[in-house]
Amino acid sequence: MQVNAVIQDDAKRLKHAEHQATDLQKRIDELNSDLSSSNSENQRLASELTRLKTQVSDQQSKIDALQRDNNKLTGR
């Protein structure tokens, strides 16, 4: 009789552990998906930042050239 109780208790524990493992795997899959999305967004933003830095640099070069031209025209 005690052996059957132990077997039933172990079966319940195993079923509970399997349920927990399934839940954890689902959570891991969700986190991996979130991580992948975050990495993609990070790459997109890094590219956008590089593009904007290049534009700022180009605009600053144009401003500098216009200031030099202005200084030449005003005799400074």
Beta strands, then each sheet from edge to edge (+ up, - down):
end
